[in-house]
Each structure stands twice: as structure tokens, then as C-alpha cells.
Amino acid sequence: MATIPSLPSRDDVARIARNTTDITGQLLDTAGNITRIAINTFDPRDGSGAEALRVLRETTAELAEASASPQAQEAFYRIVDTLTRLGTSGAPLAAHPVSEPAQALLAALGDSLLPVLDAVGPALEEAAEALGELVEATSPLLPAAAGLAAGTLLALAPLVRAAADVLRDSSPELRRIADALTAALAPLLPLQLALAERTAAAGAGVVRATLPPLADLTEATAAAIKAGRPLLIAGEEFLVAGLEHLQPLLLASANRAGRVARAAAVRVSAAVSPAAERGVVVAVHPV
């Protein structure tokens, strides 16, 4: 015989009523805030509310019409199908034993990458800013580069089309080549697998034996660089000073080369273009 459940006590009833009152008050406050936002947004006193409602109505009508198109329906179907496949295949994978190493790998990568990202963050920001300045500085070259790329693609189009025709006509020969390579390489795959395993084992041993001397060499190199840092700084300052001294000479050479090139261009243009008609020169002498 089923037992009759006990009735809630007076304290439980008071607590439930108090929680209900609090939740109802918060919901009413939220509804009031939403109402105030709607009134402030669509206030018709200055005429902006009606315009905003008109734009919203037209936008939603266009979205409704676009969502009913066959392309949108096909996209929605693909999204739902993808989510369904992820849901049906992701749940078994999450509980599969293979997922445990993957989760451990992700956790290790997260723990080790966060300090690296924190350290590299300022350098990346500086590099991004410098890259933006470089792109802005080289923007005048972009039209010329685009024209050169377009010309190159137009020149390569006949070659690509001819290669496609040749490969299309030679498909039986290509299939014979593929079959011959498969028949020749298939017996070698087990041997290659064994050799790969032996190579991996030997490589691991070499790496284990090389790492300690490499660490010692790195520490010694770092100490030598630290000790020779003043010499490096002095050499950099000497190089920069030399470039500063050579800058006027380089500018003068560039200007001289530009003048020579312009003069040569004028002479070539005069030699290539047809000769100009001879004019009559009239000299006036005072009496």
C-alpha cells in the first residue's frame, strides 16, 4: 500500500512563497526595464521611432523572404544535418577511451601555451602594428602588383589550358603509370614500414645522445654572447654610423643615375618618334 507523502511544514511554505515573490519581483523589474528600453528606442516624439520601426519591418520582411528561398533552406538543412551528425558522433567519441589522451594533450598544451602567449603577446602586437605601417607605406605599389599579377595570369592561362588538354587526352597513359607505380611500390610497403620503425628508434637514440651536448653548447654560446655583448653593440653602432656617412653618397649616386636614365629615355624617345616638322625662325633686328 502506497505511503501518503508528508505535507510541507510552515517554514517550507513560507520559504517557497518568499522565493516566488522574489523571482516574480525580479521578472517584473526586468519586464519594466525592457519596456523602458523599447519606449526610449521607439519614442515617436522626434520621428525616429517610426523610421526605426519601418526599417525593422522592411528588414525582417526581406529576411523572411530570403529565408524561404531554396538556397537558404538548403543551407539550414546542412546546418541542422551537421549539428545532428556532431551530436550523434560526438557523444560516443567523448566517452571513448581514445578521448582521454586527447583531453590530456589539450590540457598540457593549454597549460604550456598560456605563459608563451603571455610572453609573446606584446611582441605580436608590436609586429602587427609594424606590419600595418608597412602595408600602408607600400600601398602605392599594390595597383602595379595587381596589374603584374593579372598580366601573368593572362599569360599563363593558355599554358594551363594546353596542359589540361594534354592531360585529358592522356588519361589512359596516366592510369597505366599509376597502376605500374602501385604494382611496383605495394610489395615495398612492409619493408618501408620496418625501416621507418628502425629509423625512428635510431633517431630517438641519436636525439637522446645529442641533447646533453647540445644543451652544454647552447649554454656556452649564450655565455659567450653575453660576454661579447659590448663588442656586438659597438659593431652595430659602427655599422649604423657607416651607413649614415654613406647615405649622402648613395643619394647623390641615385640622383645622378636618375638623371642619366631620364636623359637616355628622352634620347630614345626622340630617336624612335618621327622627326618633327621643321619650323621657320624669324629674326627681328632693330633698324
C-alpha positions as protocol buffer text, in pm:
chain_id: "A"
residue {
  index: 1
  type: MET
  ca { x: 0 y: 0 z: 0 }
}
residue {
  index: 2
  type: ALA
  ca { x: 149 y: 336 z: -107 }
}
residue {
  index: 3
  type: THR
  ca { x: 253 y: 571 z: 166 }
}
residue {
  index: 4
  type: ILE
  ca { x: 98 y: 916 z: 179 }
}
residue {
  index: 5
  type: PRO
  ca { x: 366 y: 1185 z: 131 }
}
residue {
  index: 6
  type: SER
  ca { x: 408 y: 1420 z: 421 }
}
residue {
  index: 7
  type: LEU
  ca { x: 287 y: 1778 z: 382 }
}
residue {
  index: 8
  type: PRO
  ca { x: 544 y: 2058 z: 377 }
}
residue {
  index: 9
  type: SER
  ca { x: 598 y: 2238 z: 700 }
}
residue {
  index: 10
  type: ARG
  ca { x: 505 y: 2600 z: 769 }
}
residue {
  index: 11
  type: ASP
  ca { x: 870 y: 2709 z: 724 }
}
residue {
  index: 12
  type: ASP
  ca { x: 894 y: 2537 z: 388 }
}
residue {
  index: 13
  type: VAL
  ca { x: 573 y: 2702 z: 269 }
}
residue {
  index: 14
  type: ALA
  ca { x: 698 y: 3043 z: 386 }
}
residue {
  index: 15
  type: ARG
  ca { x: 1036 y: 2991 z: 215 }
}
residue {
  index: 16
  type: ILE
  ca { x: 869 y: 2885 z: -114 }
}
residue {
  index: 17
  type: ALA
  ca { x: 636 y: 3186 z: -101 }
}
residue {
  index: 18
  type: ARG
  ca { x: 928 y: 3417 z: -29 }
}
residue {
  index: 19
  type: ASN
  ca { x: 1132 y: 3278 z: -320 }
}
residue {
  index: 20
  type: THR
  ca { x: 833 y: 3302 z: -552 }
}
residue {
  index: 21
  type: THR
  ca { x: 777 y: 3663 z: -451 }
}
residue {
  index: 22
  type: ASP
  ca { x: 1143 y: 3749 z: -509 }
}
residue {
  index: 23
  type: ILE
  ca { x: 1151 y: 3582 z: -853 }
}
residue {
  index: 24
  type: THR
  ca { x: 823 y: 3748 z: -952 }
}
residue {
  index: 25
  type: GLY
  ca { x: 957 y: 4087 z: -845 }
}
residue {
  index: 26
  type: GLN
  ca { x: 1277 y: 4038 z: -1045 }
}
residue {
  index: 27
  type: LEU
  ca { x: 1079 y: 3932 z: -1351 }
}
residue {
  index: 28
  type: LEU
  ca { x: 853 y: 4236 z: -1319 }
}
residue {
  index: 29
  type: ASP
  ca { x: 1157 y: 4464 z: -1281 }
}
residue {
  index: 30
  type: THR
  ca { x: 1313 y: 4305 z: -1590 }
}
residue {
  index: 31
  type: ALA
  ca { x: 992 y: 4350 z: -1788 }
}
residue {
  index: 32
  type: GLY
  ca { x: 978 y: 4713 z: -1676 }
}
residue {
  index: 33
  type: ASN
  ca { x: 1336 y: 4769 z: -1789 }
}
residue {
  index: 34
  type: ILE
  ca { x: 1263 y: 4611 z: -2128 }
}
residue {
  index: 35
  type: THR
  ca { x: 953 y: 4830 z: -2162 }
}
residue {
  index: 36
  type: ARG
  ca { x: 1156 y: 5141 z: -2081 }
}
residue {
  index: 37
  type: ILE
  ca { x: 1421 y: 5040 z: -2337 }
}
residue {
  index: 38
  type: ALA
  ca { x: 1152 y: 4992 z: -2603 }
}
residue {
  index: 39
  type: ILE
  ca { x: 992 y: 5329 z: -2518 }
}
residue {
  index: 40
  type: ASN
  ca { x: 1327 y: 5508 z: -2528 }
}
residue {
  index: 41
  type: THR
  ca { x: 1424 y: 5338 z: -2854 }
}
residue {
  index: 42
  type: PHE
  ca { x: 1097 y: 5386 z: -3040 }
}
residue {
  index: 43
  type: ASP
  ca { x: 992 y: 5719 z: -2891 }
}
residue {
  index: 44
  type: PRO
  ca { x: 786 y: 5884 z: -3167 }
}
residue {
  index: 45
  type: ARG
  ca { x: 830 y: 6242 z: -3045 }
}
residue {
  index: 46
  type: ASP
  ca { x: 1121 y: 6323 z: -3277 }
}
residue {
  index: 47
  type: GLY
  ca { x: 1009 y: 6096 z: -3561 }
}
residue {
  index: 48
  type: SER
  ca { x: 1295 y: 5848 z: -3520 }
}
residue {
  index: 49
  type: GLY
  ca { x: 1077 y: 5579 z: -3368 }
}
residue {
  index: 50
  type: ALA
  ca { x: 854 y: 5541 z: -3670 }
}
residue {
  index: 51
  type: GLU
  ca { x: 1156 y: 5535 z: -3902 }
}
residue {
  index: 52
  type: ALA
  ca { x: 1327 y: 5270 z: -3688 }
}
residue {
  index: 53
  type: LEU
  ca { x: 1010 y: 5058 z: -3687 }
}
residue {
  index: 54
  type: ARG
  ca { x: 979 y: 5097 z: -4066 }
}
residue {
  index: 55
  type: VAL
  ca { x: 1340 y: 4989 z: -4122 }
}
residue {
  index: 56
  type: LEU
  ca { x: 1296 y: 4699 z: -3880 }
}
residue {
  index: 57
  type: ARG
  ca { x: 976 y: 4589 z: -4056 }
}
residue {
  index: 58
  type: GLU
  ca { x: 1136 y: 4605 z: -4401 }
}
residue {
  index: 59
  type: THR
  ca { x: 1449 y: 4425 z: -4281 }
}
residue {
  index: 60
  type: THR
  ca { x: 1251 y: 4144 z: -4119 }
}
residue {
  index: 61
  type: ALA
  ca { x: 1033 y: 4114 z: -4432 }
}
residue {
  index: 62
  type: GLU
  ca { x: 1344 y: 4078 z: -4650 }
}
residue {
  index: 63
  type: LEU
  ca { x: 1494 y: 3825 z: -4409 }
}
residue {
  index: 64
  type: ALA
  ca { x: 1171 y: 3626 z: -4409 }
}
residue {
  index: 65
  type: GLU
  ca { x: 1163 y: 3626 z: -4790 }
}
residue {
  index: 66
  type: ALA
  ca { x: 1532 y: 3531 z: -4811 }
}
residue {
  index: 67
  type: SER
  ca { x: 1493 y: 3251 z: -4556 }
}
residue {
  index: 68
  type: ALA
  ca { x: 1219 y: 3097 z: -4768 }
}
residue {
  index: 69
  type: SER
  ca { x: 1442 y: 3069 z: -5076 }
}
residue {
  index: 70
  type: PRO
  ca { x: 1567 y: 2722 z: -5182 }
}
residue {
  index: 71
  type: GLN
  ca { x: 1931 y: 2823 z: -5120 }
}
residue {
  index: 72
  type: ALA
  ca { x: 1858 y: 2931 z: -4762 }
}
residue {
  index: 73
  type: GLN
  ca { x: 1654 y: 2618 z: -4696 }
}
residue {
  index: 74
  type: GLU
  ca { x: 1940 y: 2404 z: -4828 }
}
residue {
  index: 75
  type: ALA
  ca { x: 2186 y: 2592 z: -4603 }
}
residue {
  index: 76
  type: PHE
  ca { x: 1958 y: 2545 z: -4300 }
}
residue {
  index: 77
  type: TYR
  ca { x: 1926 y: 2176 z: -4381 }
}
residue {
  index: 78
  type: ARG
  ca { x: 2304 y: 2139 z: -4400 }
}
residue {
  index: 79
  type: ILE
  ca { x: 2349 y: 2321 z: -4067 }
}
residue {
  index: 80
  type: VAL
  ca { x: 2091 y: 2101 z: -3894 }
}
residue {
  index: 81
  type: ASP
  ca { x: 2237 y: 1788 z: -4053 }
}
residue {
  index: 82
  type: THR
  ca { x: 2589 y: 1887 z: -3941 }
}
residue {
  index: 83
  type: LEU
  ca { x: 2471 y: 1954 z: -3586 }
}
residue {
  index: 84
  type: THR
  ca { x: 2287 y: 1621 z: -3584 }
}
residue {
  index: 85
  type: ARG
  ca { x: 2598 y: 1437 z: -3703 }
}
residue {
  index: 86
  type: LEU
  ca { x: 2812 y: 1612 z: -3443 }
}
residue {
  index: 87
  type: GLY
  ca { x: 2564 y: 1526 z: -3171 }
}
residue {
  index: 88
  type: THR
  ca { x: 2534 y: 1160 z: -3269 }
}
residue {
  index: 89
  type: SER
  ca { x: 2905 y: 1102 z: -3331 }
}
residue {
  index: 90
  type: GLY
  ca { x: 3046 y: 1338 z: -3069 }
}
residue {
  index: 91
  type: ALA
  ca { x: 2879 y: 1174 z: -2770 }
}
residue {
  index: 92
  type: PRO
  ca { x: 3036 y: 828 z: -2830 }
}
residue {
  index: 93
  type: LEU
  ca { x: 3372 y: 988 z: -2903 }
}
residue {
  index: 94
  type: ALA
  ca { x: 3359 y: 1185 z: -2579 }
}
residue {
  index: 95
  type: ALA
  ca { x: 3315 y: 864 z: -2382 }
}
residue {
  index: 96
  type: HIS
  ca { x: 3563 y: 664 z: -2593 }
}
residue {
  index: 97
  type: PRO
  ca { x: 3899 y: 576 z: -2430 }
}
residue {
  index: 98
  type: VAL
  ca { x: 4077 y: 748 z: -2719 }
}
residue {
  index: 99
  type: SER
  ca { x: 3941 y: 1082 z: -2599 }
}
residue {
  index: 100
  type: GLU
  ca { x: 4136 y: 1062 z: -2272 }
}
residue {
  index: 101
  type: PRO
  ca { x: 4482 y: 1113 z: -2434 }
}
residue {
  index: 102
  type: ALA
  ca { x: 4335 y: 1389 z: -2648 }
}
residue {
  index: 103
  type: GLN
  ca { x: 4196 y: 1563 z: -2341 }
}
residue {
  index: 104
  type: ALA
  ca { x: 4529 y: 1523 z: -2161 }
}
residue {
  index: 105
  type: LEU
  ca { x: 4711 y: 1663 z: -2465 }
}
residue {
  index: 106
  type: LEU
  ca { x: 4477 y: 1962 z: -2483 }
}
residue {
  index: 107
  type: ALA
  ca { x: 4520 y: 2027 z: -2110 }
}
residue {
  index: 108
  type: ALA
  ca { x: 4900 y: 2006 z: -2136 }
}
residue {
  index: 109
  type: LEU
  ca { x: 4903 y: 2234 z: -2439 }
}
residue {
  index: 110
  type: GLY
  ca { x: 4680 y: 2483 z: -2262 }
}
residue {
  index: 111
  type: ASP
  ca { x: 4897 y: 2489 z: -1951 }
}
residue {
  index: 112
  type: SER
  ca { x: 5218 y: 2525 z: -2151 }
}
residue {
  index: 113
  type: LEU
  ca { x: 5093 y: 2766 z: -2414 }
}
residue {
  index: 114
  type: LEU
  ca { x: 4942 y: 3026 z: -2183 }
}
residue {
  index: 115
  type: PRO
  ca { x: 5279 y: 3152 z: -2049 }
}
residue {
  index: 116
  type: VAL
  ca { x: 5419 y: 3150 z: -2402 }
}
residue {
  index: 117
  type: LEU
  ca { x: 5125 y: 3354 z: -2531 }
}
residue {
  index: 118
  type: ASP
  ca { x: 5157 y: 3597 z: -2241 }
}
residue {
  index: 119
  type: ALA
  ca { x: 5527 y: 3644 z: -2320 }
}
residue {
  index: 120
  type: VAL
  ca { x: 5480 y: 3671 z: -2696 }
}
residue {
  index: 121
  type: GLY
  ca { x: 5171 y: 3894 z: -2679 }
}
residue {
  index: 122
  type: PRO
  ca { x: 5348 y: 4234 z: -2665 }
}
residue {
  index: 123
  type: ALA
  ca { x: 5587 y: 4133 z: -2943 }
}
residue {
  index: 124
  type: LEU
  ca { x: 5296 y: 4019 z: -3161 }
}
residue {
  index: 125
  type: GLU
  ca { x: 5113 y: 4346 z: -3103 }
}
residue {
  index: 126
  type: GLU
  ca { x: 5424 y: 4543 z: -3198 }
}
residue {
  index: 127
  type: ALA
  ca { x: 5479 y: 4324 z: -3505 }
}
residue {
  index: 128
  type: ALA
  ca { x: 5115 y: 4366 z: -3611 }
}
residue {
  index: 129
  type: GLU
  ca { x: 5142 y: 4744 z: -3578 }
}
residue {
  index: 130
  type: ALA
  ca { x: 5467 y: 4747 z: -3776 }
}
residue {
  index: 131
  type: LEU
  ca { x: 5311 y: 4523 z: -4041 }
}
residue {
  index: 132
  type: GLY
  ca { x: 5015 y: 4760 z: -4070 }
}
residue {
  index: 133
  type: GLU
  ca { x: 5252 y: 5053 z: -4118 }
}
residue {
  index: 134
  type: LEU
  ca { x: 5445 y: 4854 z: -4380 }
}
residue {
  index: 135
  type: VAL
  ca { x: 5127 y: 4771 z: -4571 }
}
residue {
  index: 136
  type: GLU
  ca { x: 5018 y: 5135 z: -4556 }
}
residue {
  index: 137
  type: ALA
  ca { x: 5360 y: 5252 z: -4677 }
}
residue {
  index: 138
  type: THR
  ca { x: 5365 y: 5003 z: -4967 }
}
residue {
  index: 139
  type: SER
  ca { x: 5003 y: 5068 z: -5070 }
}
residue {
  index: 140
  type: PRO
  ca { x: 5108 y: 5273 z: -5378 }
}
residue {
  index: 141
  type: LEU
  ca { x: 5275 y: 4959 z: -5515 }
}
residue {
  index: 142
  type: LEU
  ca { x: 4959 y: 4748 z: -5485 }
}
residue {
  index: 143
  type: PRO
  ca { x: 4797 y: 4861 z: -5817 }
}
residue {
  index: 144
  type: ALA
  ca { x: 5118 y: 4787 z: -6007 }
}
residue {
  index: 145
  type: ALA
  ca { x: 5150 y: 4449 z: -5835 }
}
residue {
  index: 146
  type: ALA
  ca { x: 4787 y: 4371 z: -5915 }
}
residue {
  index: 147
  type: GLY
  ca { x: 4839 y: 4463 z: -6279 }
}
residue {
  index: 148
  type: LEU
  ca { x: 5151 y: 4249 z: -6297 }
}
residue {
  index: 149
  type: ALA
  ca { x: 4970 y: 3956 z: -6138 }
}
residue {
  index: 150
  type: ALA
  ca { x: 4678 y: 3995 z: -6379 }
}
residue {
  index: 151
  type: GLY
  ca { x: 4915 y: 4005 z: -6677 }
}
residue {
  index: 152
  type: THR
  ca { x: 5100 y: 3698 z: -6552 }
}
residue {
  index: 153
  type: LEU
  ca { x: 4774 y: 3505 z: -6506 }
}
residue {
  index: 154
  type: LEU
  ca { x: 4657 y: 3604 z: -6852 }
}
residue {
  index: 155
  type: ALA
  ca { x: 4989 y: 3487 z: -6996 }
}
residue {
  index: 156
  type: LEU
  ca { x: 4972 y: 3157 z: -6807 }
}
residue {
  index: 157
  type: ALA
  ca { x: 4609 y: 3084 z: -6898 }
}
residue {
  index: 158
  type: PRO
  ca { x: 4690 y: 2939 z: -7245 }
}
residue {
  index: 159
  type: LEU
  ca { x: 4965 y: 2722 z: -7097 }
}
residue {
  index: 160
  type: VAL
  ca { x: 4734 y: 2588 z: -6826 }
}
residue {
  index: 161
  type: ARG
  ca { x: 4460 y: 2525 z: -7081 }
}
residue {
  index: 162
  type: ALA
  ca { x: 4702 y: 2340 z: -7310 }
}
residue {
  index: 163
  type: ALA
  ca { x: 4833 y: 2132 z: -7019 }
}
residue {
  index: 164
  type: ALA
  ca { x: 4476 y: 2043 z: -6921 }
}
residue {
  index: 165
  type: ASP
  ca { x: 4400 y: 1934 z: -7278 }
}
residue {
  index: 166
  type: VAL
  ca { x: 4715 y: 1721 z: -7290 }
}
residue {
  index: 167
  type: LEU
  ca { x: 4639 y: 1554 z: -6957 }
}
residue {
  index: 168
  type: ARG
  ca { x: 4277 y: 1497 z: -7058 }
}
residue {
  index: 169
  type: ASP
  ca { x: 4383 y: 1329 z: -7380 }
}
residue {
  index: 170
  type: SER
  ca { x: 4649 y: 1124 z: -7199 }
}
residue {
  index: 171
  type: SER
  ca { x: 4427 y: 987 z: -6921 }
}
residue {
  index: 172
  type: PRO
  ca { x: 4477 y: 619 z: -7028 }
}
residue {
  index: 173
  type: GLU
  ca { x: 4854 y: 659 z: -7016 }
}
residue {
  index: 174
  type: LEU
  ca { x: 4831 y: 827 z: -6676 }
}
residue {
  index: 175
  type: ARG
  ca { x: 4620 y: 541 z: -6547 }
}
residue {
  index: 176
  type: ARG
  ca { x: 4878 y: 293 z: -6676 }
}
residue {
  index: 177
  type: ILE
  ca { x: 5154 y: 489 z: -6500 }
}
residue {
  index: 178
  type: ALA
  ca { x: 4956 y: 489 z: -6174 }
}
residue {
  index: 179
  type: ASP
  ca { x: 4887 y: 114 z: -6198 }
}
residue {
  index: 180
  type: ALA
  ca { x: 5254 y: 41 z: -6269 }
}
residue {
  index: 181
  type: LEU
  ca { x: 5371 y: 252 z: -5973 }
}
residue {
  index: 182
  type: THR
  ca { x: 5117 y: 87 z: -5743 }
}
residue {
  index: 183
  type: ALA
  ca { x: 5222 y: -262 z: -5853 }
}
residue {
  index: 184
  type: ALA
  ca { x: 5590 y: -173 z: -5805 }
}
residue {
  index: 185
  type: LEU
  ca { x: 5558 y: 1 z: -5469 }
}
residue {
  index: 186
  type: ALA
  ca { x: 5296 y: -216 z: -5299 }
}
residue {
  index: 187
  type: PRO
  ca { x: 5542 y: -502 z: -5214 }
}
residue {
  index: 188
  type: LEU
  ca { x: 5783 y: -247 z: -5067 }
}
residue {
  index: 189
  type: LEU
  ca { x: 5538 y: -104 z: -4814 }
}
residue {
  index: 190
  type: PRO
  ca { x: 5601 y: -365 z: -4538 }
}
residue {
  index: 191
  type: LEU
  ca { x: 5977 y: -322 z: -4582 }
}
residue {
  index: 192
  type: GLN
  ca { x: 5940 y: 55 z: -4570 }
}
residue {
  index: 193
  type: LEU
  ca { x: 5733 y: 29 z: -4254 }
}
residue {
  index: 194
  type: ALA
  ca { x: 6001 y: -183 z: -4085 }
}
residue {
  index: 195
  type: LEU
  ca { x: 6271 y: 57 z: -4199 }
}
residue {
  index: 196
  type: ALA
  ca { x: 6065 y: 351 z: -4070 }
}
residue {
  index: 197
  type: GLU
  ca { x: 6034 y: 187 z: -3729 }
}
residue {
  index: 198
  type: ARG
  ca { x: 6409 y: 119 z: -3716 }
}
residue {
  index: 199
  type: THR
  ca { x: 6480 y: 474 z: -3833 }
}
residue {
  index: 200
  type: ALA
  ca { x: 6252 y: 616 z: -3565 }
}
residue {
  index: 201
  type: ALA
  ca { x: 6423 y: 410 z: -3295 }
}
residue {
  index: 202
  type: ALA
  ca { x: 6771 y: 508 z: -3416 }
}
residue {
  index: 203
  type: GLY
  ca { x: 6667 y: 872 z: -3445 }
}
residue {
  index: 204
  type: ALA
  ca { x: 6530 y: 871 z: -3092 }
}
residue {
  index: 205
  type: GLY
  ca { x: 6860 y: 731 z: -2965 }
}
residue {
  index: 206
  type: VAL
  ca { x: 7057 y: 992 z: -3155 }
}
residue {
  index: 207
  type: VAL
  ca { x: 6837 y: 1269 z: -3016 }
}
residue {
  index: 208
  type: ARG
  ca { x: 6876 y: 1140 z: -2661 }
}
residue {
  index: 209
  type: ALA
  ca { x: 7254 y: 1125 z: -2704 }
}
residue {
  index: 210
  type: THR
  ca { x: 7274 y: 1467 z: -2872 }
}
residue {
  index: 211
  type: LEU
  ca { x: 7058 y: 1670 z: -2636 }
}
residue {
  index: 212
  type: PRO
  ca { x: 7303 y: 1690 z: -2339 }
}
residue {
  index: 213
  type: PRO
  ca { x: 7598 y: 1815 z: -2551 }
}
residue {
  index: 214
  type: LEU
  ca { x: 7364 y: 2048 z: -2735 }
}
residue {
  index: 215
  type: ALA
  ca { x: 7244 y: 2191 z: -2405 }
}
residue {
  index: 216
  type: ASP
  ca { x: 7606 y: 2243 z: -2294 }
}
residue {
  index: 217
  type: LEU
  ca { x: 7691 y: 2407 z: -2627 }
}
residue {
  index: 218
  type: THR
  ca { x: 7386 y: 2634 z: -2602 }
}
residue {
  index: 219
  type: GLU
  ca { x: 7477 y: 2742 z: -2251 }
}
residue {
  index: 220
  type: ALA
  ca { x: 7837 y: 2810 z: -2359 }
}
residue {
  index: 221
  type: THR
  ca { x: 7719 y: 3005 z: -2664 }
}
residue {
  index: 222
  type: ALA
  ca { x: 7480 y: 3208 z: -2452 }
}
residue {
  index: 223
  type: ALA
  ca { x: 7759 y: 3286 z: -2206 }
}
residue {
  index: 224
  type: ALA
  ca { x: 7991 y: 3387 z: -2492 }
}
residue {
  index: 225
  type: ILE
  ca { x: 7723 y: 3613 z: -2642 }
}
residue {
  index: 226
  type: LYS
  ca { x: 7659 y: 3767 z: -2302 }
}
residue {
  index: 227
  type: ALA
  ca { x: 8031 y: 3829 z: -2256 }
}
residue {
  index: 228
  type: GLY
  ca { x: 8073 y: 3970 z: -2607 }
}
residue {
  index: 229
  type: ARG
  ca { x: 7762 y: 4187 z: -2595 }
}
residue {
  index: 230
  type: PRO
  ca { x: 7964 y: 4514 z: -2573 }
}
residue {
  index: 231
  type: LEU
  ca { x: 8155 y: 4416 z: -2887 }
}
residue {
  index: 232
  type: LEU
  ca { x: 7832 y: 4339 z: -3069 }
}
residue {
  index: 233
  type: ILE
  ca { x: 7681 y: 4672 z: -2965 }
}
residue {
  index: 234
  type: ALA
  ca { x: 7997 y: 4854 z: -3073 }
}
residue {
  index: 235
  type: GLY
  ca { x: 7990 y: 4674 z: -3409 }
}
residue {
  index: 236
  type: GLU
  ca { x: 7625 y: 4763 z: -3463 }
}
residue {
  index: 237
  type: GLU
  ca { x: 7696 y: 5127 z: -3378 }
}
residue {
  index: 238
  type: PHE
  ca { x: 7993 y: 5126 z: -3620 }
}
residue {
  index: 239
  type: LEU
  ca { x: 7777 y: 4978 z: -3896 }
}
residue {
  index: 240
  type: VAL
  ca { x: 7497 y: 5230 z: -3839 }
}
residue {
  index: 241
  type: ALA
  ca { x: 7745 y: 5517 z: -3834 }
}
residue {
  index: 242
  type: GLY
  ca { x: 7898 y: 5392 z: -4161 }
}
residue {
  index: 243
  type: LEU
  ca { x: 7554 y: 5378 z: -4323 }
}
residue {
  index: 244
  type: GLU
  ca { x: 7482 y: 5731 z: -4202 }
}
residue {
  index: 245
  type: HIS
  ca { x: 7807 y: 5853 z: -4357 }
}
residue {
  index: 246
  type: LEU
  ca { x: 7732 y: 5668 z: -4682 }
}
residue {
  index: 247
  type: GLN
  ca { x: 7377 y: 5798 z: -4706 }
}
residue {
  index: 248
  type: PRO
  ca { x: 7465 y: 6130 z: -4885 }
}
residue {
  index: 249
  type: LEU
  ca { x: 7686 y: 5944 z: -5133 }
}
residue {
  index: 250
  type: LEU
  ca { x: 7412 y: 5691 z: -5204 }
}
residue {
  index: 251
  type: LEU
  ca { x: 7153 y: 5966 z: -5250 }
}
residue {
  index: 252
  type: ALA
  ca { x: 7384 y: 6156 z: -5486 }
}
residue {
  index: 253
  type: SER
  ca { x: 7453 y: 5838 z: -5685 }
}
residue {
  index: 254
  type: ALA
  ca { x: 7081 y: 5764 z: -5706 }
}
residue {
  index: 255
  type: ASN
  ca { x: 7005 y: 6119 z: -5826 }
}
residue {
  index: 256
  type: ARG
  ca { x: 7285 y: 6101 z: -6084 }
}
residue {
  index: 257
  type: ALA
  ca { x: 7161 y: 5762 z: -6208 }
}
residue {
  index: 258
  type: GLY
  ca { x: 6808 y: 5903 z: -6232 }
}
residue {
  index: 259
  type: ARG
  ca { x: 6923 y: 6199 z: -6441 }
}
residue {
  index: 260
  type: VAL
  ca { x: 7120 y: 5971 z: -6674 }
}
residue {
  index: 261
  type: ALA
  ca { x: 6820 y: 5739 z: -6712 }
}
residue {
  index: 262
  type: ARG
  ca { x: 6587 y: 6031 z: -6788 }
}
residue {
  index: 263
  type: ALA
  ca { x: 6829 y: 6172 z: -7045 }
}
residue {
  index: 264
  type: ALA
  ca { x: 6863 y: 5831 z: -7210 }
}
residue {
  index: 265
  type: ALA
  ca { x: 6486 y: 5794 z: -7217 }
}
residue {
  index: 266
  type: VAL
  ca { x: 6448 y: 6133 z: -7384 }
}
residue {
  index: 267
  type: ARG
  ca { x: 6707 y: 6043 z: -7647 }
}
residue {
  index: 268
  type: VAL
  ca { x: 6547 y: 5706 z: -7715 }
}
residue {
  index: 269
  type: SER
  ca { x: 6203 y: 5867 z: -7744 }
}
residue {
  index: 270
  type: ALA
  ca { x: 6343 y: 6127 z: -7985 }
}
residue {
  index: 271
  type: ALA
  ca { x: 6510 y: 5857 z: -8194 }
}
residue {
  index: 272
  type: VAL
  ca { x: 6201 y: 5634 z: -8206 }
}
residue {
  index: 273
  type: SER
  ca { x: 5936 y: 5903 z: -8263 }
}
residue {
  index: 274
  type: PRO
  ca { x: 5902 y: 6056 z: -8613 }
}
residue {
  index: 275
  type: ALA
  ca { x: 6100 y: 6368 z: -8682 }
}
residue {
  index: 276
  type: ALA
  ca { x: 5915 y: 6690 z: -8610 }
}
residue {
  index: 277
  type: GLU
  ca { x: 5840 y: 6929 z: -8892 }
}
residue {
  index: 278
  type: ARG
  ca { x: 6096 y: 7199 z: -8936 }
}
residue {
  index: 279
  type: GLY
  ca { x: 5969 y: 7544 z: -8848 }
}
residue {
  index: 280
  type: VAL
  ca { x: 6063 y: 7885 z: -8983 }
}
residue {
  index: 281
  type: VAL
  ca { x: 6263 y: 8102 z: -8747 }
}
residue {
  index: 282
  type: VAL
  ca { x: 6209 y: 8477 z: -8797 }
}
residue {
  index: 283
  type: ALA
  ca { x: 6471 y: 8710 z: -8655 }
}
residue {
  index: 284
  type: VAL
  ca { x: 6385 y: 9074 z: -8595 }
}
residue {
  index: 285
  type: HIS
  ca { x: 6671 y: 9325 z: -8589 }
}
residue {
  index: 286
  type: PRO
  ca { x: 6625 y: 9685 z: -8477 }
}
residue {
  index: 287
  type: VAL
  ca { x: 6674 y: 9948 z: -8754 }
}
